[in-house]
Amino acid sequence: MSEPAAPRVVLIVDDIPDNLALLHDALDEAGYAVLVATDGASALTRAARQQPDVILLDALMPGMDGFEVARRLKADFGTAHIPIVFMTGLTETEHVVAAFDAGGIDYVTKPIRPPEVLARIAAHMQGARQMSLARNALDASGQATVAVHLPSGNVVWQTPLARRLLTDFLATDGERAPQALLHWLASAATARSEGQTALPLSLAVGERRLTFSLHEHTPDGEWLLGLREESDRASIDALMPAFGLTAREAEVLYWVSKGKTNRDVGDILGLSPRTVHKHLEHIFAKLGVETRTAAATQAINKLRANGD
């Protein structure tokens, strides 16, 4: 017999006891586990400690208002992924915009109507659960994936491998995307929205390279990025058995596939252009081709197939 699913958790943040009681009863009856906070500070503490699936947040509270609470939740890597639904009596456009700018995903107006609140929560709960399952699947498969929110630049979530790569290459704290990555992401997102191809970003540290590719755009304004570590050595090692090349021939073929001239390859490997040419003759024979373009194409296709 399978174990029952864990209850879905909603955190209500409101300083009015009547509102808390009304919402608590409605959510409890609908099968949710309910948490309560009556001020901004306790809301931040409960959200960080108990990780609710959705937060119902009053916009106007004494002291720290809901807008500031939302901004702090979204700035914290541990709570940035939690959907926030604002509760407000303020329906003017500027206040609605402020709610979304602060990180809200939706809003309901006061006086509170429980059926409407339940419908909104159910919709966002489903999205949150699906995203959680996707994150868990990526974590388990060892993928390097990161989600970045634009325009805030916050890293909403990342797999363990992505976190390690970002730390190694960019010395980031993992909570905010580095400026170089944000500049590229903004350009890539614009290109994608205009139906153009978003070119990847490649960052080099010594002989290692980290390549970012644009994947999907979520309804929450997050961009999913794929990360792949590349190194010249790994690619060269992959070419040797693939084509029966010597170590030196594999090095020559690799750099030719990168568009390097014979003189360039000679400078990189400490060889004369004539020696490079001799190696190319052997490479052409082993690959069954007659031109450097054909040889380079075979090398590129093989490395792509290997994921290098």
GUVEX-888809 format. One line per field, with one value per residue (C-alpha): residue in one letter; z, y, x. Coordinates in nm, 4 decimals. Layout:
N
rest c(A	...)
zz c(Z	...)
yy c(Y	...)
xx c(X	...)
//
This chain:
308
rest c(M	S	E	P	A	A	P	R	V	V	L	I	V	D	D	I	P	D	N	L	A	L	L	H	D	A	L	D	E	A	G	Y	A	V	L	V	A	T	D	G	A	S	A	L	T	R	A	A	R	Q	Q	P	D	V	I	L	L	D	A	L	M	P	G	M	D	G	F	E	V	A	R	R	L	K	A	D	F	G	T	A	H	I	P	I	V	F	M	T	G	L	T	E	T	E	H	V	V	A	A	F	D	A	G	G	I	D	Y	V	T	K	P	I	R	P	P	E	V	L	A	R	I	A	A	H	M	Q	G	A	R	Q	M	S	L	A	R	N	A	L	D	A	S	G	Q	A	T	V	A	V	H	L	P	S	G	N	V	V	W	Q	T	P	L	A	R	R	L	L	T	D	F	L	A	T	D	G	E	R	A	P	Q	A	L	L	H	W	L	A	S	A	A	T	A	R	S	E	G	Q	T	A	L	P	L	S	L	A	V	G	E	R	R	L	T	F	S	L	H	E	H	T	P	D	G	E	W	L	L	G	L	R	E	E	S	D	R	A	S	I	D	A	L	M	P	A	F	G	L	T	A	R	E	A	E	V	L	Y	W	V	S	K	G	K	T	N	R	D	V	G	D	I	L	G	L	S	P	R	T	V	H	K	H	L	E	H	I	F	A	K	L	G	V	E	T	R	T	A	A	A	T	Q	A	I	N	K	L	R	A	N	G	D)
zz c(0.0000	-0.0985	0.1638	0.1570	-0.0117	0.2139	0.2805	0.0765	0.2962	0.2805	0.4876	0.5616	0.6553	0.7902	1.1000	1.1124	1.3281	1.1444	0.8099	0.9522	1.0985	0.7755	0.5575	0.8048	0.8216	0.4437	0.3715	0.6479	0.5166	0.1679	0.2994	0.3249	0.6145	0.7316	0.8847	1.0231	1.0688	1.1906	1.0923	0.8375	1.0567	1.1660	0.8054	0.6892	0.9687	0.9057	0.5301	0.5623	0.8281	0.7000	0.3234	0.2425	-0.1066	-0.1410	0.0628	0.1027	0.1897	0.3118	0.1294	0.4101	0.7586	1.0381	1.0335	0.7467	0.4772	0.2409	-0.0480	0.1584	0.2874	-0.0707	-0.1786	0.1050	0.0315	-0.3343	-0.2471	-0.0301	-0.2282	0.0210	-0.0273	-0.3723	-0.5380	-0.3220	-0.5098	-0.3396	-0.3751	-0.2430	-0.0519	-0.0870	-0.0860	-0.3101	-0.6669	-0.8167	-1.1018	-0.9199	-0.6248	-0.8447	-1.0331	-0.7021	-0.5952	-0.9090	-0.8993	-0.5438	-0.6622	-0.6384	-0.8839	-0.8312	-0.6077	-0.4575	-0.3374	-0.0011	0.1334	0.1000	-0.0840	0.0168	-0.3052	-0.5130	-0.2857	-0.3028	-0.6820	-0.7108	-0.4643	-0.6399	-0.9727	-0.8332	-0.6117	-0.9199	-1.0932	-0.7843	-0.7459	-1.1120	-1.0863	-0.7689	-0.9413	-1.2371	-1.0062	-0.8205	-1.1471	-1.2689	-0.9355	-0.9493	-1.3086	-1.2385	-1.4843	-1.4520	-1.4710	-1.3173	-1.3147	-1.3211	-1.2750	-1.4986	-1.4414	-1.0722	-1.1555	-0.8671	-0.8971	-0.8140	-0.8007	-0.9279	-0.9319	-0.7198	-1.0276	-1.1533	-0.8138	-0.8180	-1.1705	-1.0977	-0.7869	-0.9723	-1.2718	-1.1389	-0.7616	-0.7113	-0.3836	-0.5706	-0.4828	-0.7586	-1.1154	-1.2037	-1.4186	-1.7201	-1.7172	-1.6799	-1.9772	-2.1940	-2.0650	-2.1412	-2.4988	-2.5454	-2.4095	-2.6474	-2.9410	-2.8452	-2.8151	-3.1660	-3.3085	-3.3471	-3.2299	-2.8869	-2.9112	-2.6113	-2.3718	-2.3182	-2.0277	-2.0022	-1.6939	-1.7947	-2.0121	-1.8833	-2.0371	-1.9082	-2.1713	-2.0963	-2.3233	-2.3055	-2.2471	-2.1423	-2.0150	-1.7256	-1.6593	-1.3445	-1.5451	-1.4916	-1.7578	-1.7394	-1.8413	-1.9165	-1.8130	-1.9652	-1.8710	-2.1611	-2.1768	-2.4685	-2.3148	-2.2784	-2.6395	-2.7692	-2.5682	-2.7208	-3.0778	-3.0394	-3.0118	-3.2346	-3.5399	-3.4420	-3.4121	-3.2278	-2.9436	-3.1638	-3.4560	-3.2236	-3.1010	-3.4578	-3.5631	-3.2573	-3.3247	-3.6954	-3.5952	-3.4013	-3.7249	-3.6594	-3.9492	-3.9754	-3.8387	-3.5473	-3.4666	-3.4839	-3.2387	-2.9963	-3.0118	-3.0644	-3.4154	-3.7525	-4.0079	-4.2266	-3.9465	-3.8914	-4.2623	-4.2412	-3.9482	-4.1479	-4.4350	-4.1953	-4.0446	-4.3884	-4.4712	-4.1463	-4.1796	-4.5520	-4.6465	-4.8715	-4.7170	-4.3768	-4.3878	-4.4216	-4.1424	-3.9161	-3.9850	-3.8815	-3.5626	-3.4726	-3.5315	-3.3161	-3.0281	-3.0460	-3.0340	-2.7232	-2.5617	-2.5625)
yy c(0.0000	0.3404	0.6068	0.8998	1.2151	1.4839	1.7612	2.0784	2.3670	2.7265	3.0105	3.2920	3.6282	3.8814	4.1017	4.0874	3.7943	3.7720	3.7298	3.4639	3.2698	3.2854	3.1694	2.9105	2.7407	2.7407	2.6052	2.3474	2.2198	2.1954	1.9663	2.2057	2.2226	2.5847	2.8014	3.1488	3.4626	3.7995	4.0196	4.0392	3.9194	3.6007	3.5406	3.5394	3.3020	3.0572	3.0573	2.9827	2.7144	2.5312	2.5891	2.6285	2.5466	2.8836	3.2065	3.4201	3.7615	4.0724	4.3788	4.6305	4.5437	4.7549	4.7732	4.5648	4.5666	4.2798	4.4327	4.4358	4.0828	3.9617	4.1351	3.9701	3.6291	3.6567	3.7806	3.4725	3.1665	2.9391	3.0977	3.2592	2.9677	2.9903	3.1408	3.4515	3.5484	3.8989	3.9885	4.3536	4.6032	4.8241	4.7768	5.0845	4.9955	5.1237	4.8930	4.5906	4.6636	4.7012	4.3569	4.1936	4.3938	4.2710	3.9111	3.8246	3.5735	3.6683	3.8724	3.8567	4.1561	4.2168	4.1470	3.7933	3.5410	3.1921	3.0140	3.2577	3.2166	2.8369	2.8452	3.0688	2.8590	2.5341	2.6704	2.7931	2.4888	2.2664	2.4767	2.4793	2.1014	2.0423	2.2712	2.0930	1.7553	1.8885	2.0249	1.6950	1.5023	1.7261	1.6923	1.3134	1.2924	1.5027	1.7779	2.1221	2.3523	2.6919	2.9133	3.2909	3.5495	3.8558	4.1431	4.0908	3.8707	3.6348	3.2687	3.1029	2.7491	2.5391	2.1775	2.0784	2.0420	2.3885	2.5392	2.3826	2.5040	2.8584	2.8665	2.7283	2.9587	3.2745	3.2655	3.3491	3.3033	3.1178	3.3678	3.6232	3.5704	3.7439	4.0556	3.8920	3.6161	3.8655	4.0719	3.7611	3.6346	3.9650	3.9589	3.5897	3.6339	3.9245	3.7196	3.4283	3.6581	3.7889	3.4380	3.4410	3.1841	3.2595	3.1993	3.0279	3.2020	3.0539	3.1557	3.0356	2.9759	2.8395	2.5326	2.4877	2.6446	2.6795	2.7092	2.8424	2.7568	2.9068	2.6453	2.7372	3.0410	2.9644	3.1480	3.2931	3.4975	3.2578	3.1415	2.7904	2.7687	2.4581	2.4558	2.2380	2.2251	2.1850	2.1390	2.1111	1.8049	1.6103	1.6787	1.5785	1.2564	1.1778	1.2163	0.9658	0.6420	0.7757	0.7961	0.5863	0.8929	0.9406	1.1928	1.4532	1.3912	1.4305	1.7633	1.8870	1.7776	1.9390	2.2782	2.2561	2.1936	2.5205	2.7064	2.7422	2.7726	2.5526	2.8381	2.8851	2.5136	2.5172	2.8080	2.6320	2.2946	2.4148	2.2673	2.4071	2.4641	2.1964	1.9392	2.0318	1.9761	1.6294	1.5389	1.6557	1.4253	1.1296	1.2527	1.2858	0.9272	0.7893	0.9847	0.9105	1.2791	1.5131	1.8584	2.0187	2.1333	1.7751	1.6623	1.9441	1.8603	1.4976	1.6065	1.8569	1.6020	1.3441	1.5880	1.7020	1.3414	1.2920	1.6088	1.7823)
xx c(0.0000	0.1437	0.1904	-0.0566	0.0705	0.2099	-0.0441	-0.0118	0.0942	-0.0322	0.1114	-0.1386	0.0121	-0.2395	-0.2666	-0.6494	-0.7755	-1.1095	-0.9350	-0.7054	-0.9974	-1.2000	-0.9124	-0.7855	-1.1264	-1.1745	-0.8271	-0.8440	-1.1763	-1.0265	-0.7520	-0.4598	-0.2160	-0.2308	0.0424	-0.0269	0.1836	0.0553	0.3505	0.6297	0.9143	0.7372	0.6267	0.9887	1.0879	0.8030	0.8537	1.2253	1.1777	0.8696	0.8780	0.5053	0.3816	0.2009	0.1951	-0.1198	0.0191	-0.1644	-0.0330	-0.0912	0.0347	0.1837	0.5617	0.6948	0.4255	0.3521	0.5457	0.8658	0.7995	0.7650	1.0849	1.2777	1.1291	1.2272	1.5771	1.6401	1.7482	1.5736	1.2280	1.2483	1.0676	0.7513	0.4510	0.3061	-0.0603	-0.1291	-0.4459	-0.5314	-0.8142	-0.6033	-0.7180	-0.5548	-0.3190	-0.0103	-0.0721	-0.1390	0.1830	0.3671	0.2458	0.3800	0.7036	0.7604	0.7416	0.3724	0.2327	-0.1340	-0.3676	-0.7169	-0.9154	-1.0744	-1.3266	-1.1965	-1.4155	-1.2934	-1.4069	-1.1991	-0.8974	-0.9230	-0.9416	-0.6350	-0.4370	-0.5267	-0.4000	-0.0705	-0.0269	-0.0362	0.2263	0.4471	0.4234	0.5070	0.8091	0.9191	0.8949	1.0935	1.3648	1.3858	1.4135	1.6953	1.8737	1.8486	1.9734	2.2816	2.1869	2.3411	2.0379	1.9686	1.6582	1.7125	1.4383	1.4474	1.4739	1.5617	1.8596	1.7853	1.8797	1.5471	1.6808	1.9675	2.0747	2.3763	2.5983	2.4976	2.5782	2.9242	2.9981	2.8800	3.0983	3.4020	3.3779	3.2132	3.2722	2.9052	2.7210	2.4477	2.1719	2.2189	2.3324	2.6641	2.6402	2.8073	2.5468	2.2599	2.3791	2.3888	2.0537	1.8800	2.0131	1.9348	1.5814	1.5217	1.6484	1.4222	1.1167	1.1868	1.2028	1.5800	1.8337	1.9776	2.3515	2.5143	2.7499	3.0955	3.3202	3.6813	3.8926	4.2313	4.1723	3.8163	3.5078	3.1547	2.8817	2.5310	2.2377	1.8899	1.6189	1.2657	1.0740	0.8360	0.5061	0.6657	0.9159	1.2049	1.4485	1.5878	1.9525	2.1540	2.5205	2.7914	3.1557	3.3939	3.7683	4.0084	4.1714	3.8483	3.7525	4.0959	4.0842	3.7431	3.8733	4.1572	3.9539	3.6747	3.9001	4.2011	4.4264	4.7507	4.7524	4.9207	4.6840	4.3871	4.5271	4.5740	4.2243	4.0671	4.2203	4.1411	3.7776	3.7997	3.8832	4.2551	4.5008	4.8097	5.0177	4.7760	4.7840	5.1627	5.1798	4.9443	5.1217	5.4788	5.5022	5.6035	5.3238	5.4875	5.4658	5.1014	5.0391	5.1976	4.9722	4.6727	4.7632	4.7551	4.4269	4.2637	4.3614	4.2200	3.8939	3.8586	3.8324	4.0253	3.9802	4.0270	3.6628	3.5417	3.7745	3.6603	3.2955	3.3456	3.5222	3.2508	2.9748	3.1519	3.2041	2.8420	2.7252	2.9394	2.7995	3.1390)
//
